[in-house]
Amino acid sequence: MVRPVLVLVTLQRACARLIRSGALLAQTEGNPLHVLHVLAKSQEKEQTLDAATLDYLYALATDNGAEMCVRIAEVPVTAIANYAQEIGAGRVVMGGGEKASGIAETLSSLLPGVQVLIMDSEGAPV
């Protein structure tokens, strides 16, 4: 059964480790890889899309055989869950941070049967 790996990224070059970790999982399992960045609609005006970083992440996603998508949403965690359901994700890979455990918990409740993995700064599951 094909169960894509979904990697969540912010617009930081450090997210390359998440794409690489997700790619390794996807390749090991023989599953497709998807990369997603969600911009909160409420922060749309304050946040500028760093074109160079976005291009870098797109290139890295492409180099790893992934599709990358950027979405703007009122409630980012809901948009993430909806996208994960659309692609039939089996795993969601995300970085750590002050809100990571809360986001992971919410995603787990919205996506029964989907494993949500928080990765450390080295790209290993926490």
C-alpha atoms as one frame of an Amber mdcrd trajectory, in Angstrom:
protein
   0.000   0.000   0.000   1.394   3.405  -0.995   1.505   5.767   1.981   3.406
   8.960   1.145   5.718  10.661   3.614   4.773  14.301   4.188   7.507  16.685
   5.343   6.474  19.993   6.913   8.863  22.885   6.405   9.168  26.501   7.391
  11.061  28.921   5.208  14.406  28.187   6.795  17.378  26.529   5.143  17.710
  24.336   8.244  14.573  22.497   7.040  16.819  20.732   4.528  17.480  18.142
   7.257  13.743  17.416   7.419  13.513  16.903   3.666  16.538  14.588   3.768
  15.084  12.608   6.708  11.720  12.325   4.979  13.398  11.275   1.733  15.286
   8.522   3.528  12.051   7.235   5.102  10.204   7.384   1.789  13.003   5.637
  -0.125  13.350   2.940   2.524   9.618   2.230   2.375   9.267   2.715  -1.384
   6.761   5.531  -0.870   6.428   8.948  -2.486   7.646  12.101  -0.744   5.718
  15.362  -0.408   6.922  18.633   1.127   4.519  21.267   2.470   4.852  24.814
   3.783   1.747  26.465   5.223   1.650  30.203   5.784  -0.901  31.439   8.330
  -3.280  33.885   6.646  -3.112  36.108   9.748   0.657  36.419   9.285   0.594
  36.748   5.510   1.360  40.474   5.561   4.075  40.232   8.236   5.854  37.309
   6.646   7.623  37.787   3.396   8.370  34.775   1.297  12.130  34.523   1.115
  12.426  33.643  -2.562  15.995  32.338  -2.269  15.114  29.990   0.602  11.916
  28.890  -1.118  13.862  28.143  -4.307  16.451  26.225  -2.266  13.774  24.084
  -0.566  11.970  23.481  -3.880  15.241  22.392  -5.490  16.071  20.103  -2.576
  12.564  18.618  -2.662  12.861  18.045  -6.415  16.331  16.507  -6.047  14.796
  14.045  -3.588  11.893  13.183  -5.891   9.340  15.162  -3.894   6.447  17.348
  -4.815   6.463  20.641  -2.856   3.386  22.693  -2.104   2.911  26.085  -0.432
  -0.499  26.938   0.993  -2.005  29.889   2.845  -4.595  29.014   5.469  -6.639
  30.497   8.289  -5.740  27.524  10.497  -2.407  26.023   9.407  -2.739  22.766
  11.361  -6.085  22.093   9.682  -4.563  22.807   6.264  -1.739  20.376   7.066
  -4.214  17.677   8.111  -6.334  18.260   4.996  -3.306  18.012   2.711  -2.100
  14.860   4.501  -5.529  13.305   3.937  -5.574  14.404   0.268  -2.308  12.605
  -0.451  -3.013   9.640   1.860   0.065  10.279   4.011   1.262   7.493   6.257
   3.843   9.620   8.075   4.273  13.301   8.779   7.793  14.556   9.466   8.252
  17.894  11.221  10.898  19.829  13.082  11.054  20.551  16.757  10.349  23.938
  18.227   8.368  25.545  20.970   5.008  24.584  19.413   6.045  21.270  17.857
   4.629  18.918  20.468   1.250  20.686  20.455   1.086  20.650  16.660   2.117
  16.989  16.570  -0.541  16.110  19.134  -3.230  17.965  17.177  -2.168  16.323
  13.915  -2.217  12.899  15.560  -5.796  13.469  16.710  -6.869  14.773  13.281
  -5.057  11.981  11.394  -5.741   8.621  13.069  -3.351   5.968  11.812  -0.780
   8.502  10.594   2.544   8.555  12.418   3.717  12.082  13.278   7.478  12.319
  13.795   9.291  15.275  15.356  12.914  15.368  14.242  15.817  16.812  16.224
  18.460  19.162  14.826  20.378  16.165  13.431  17.320  14.849  11.570  16.629
  11.931  13.922  13.220  11.272  15.543  12.830  12.695  19.040
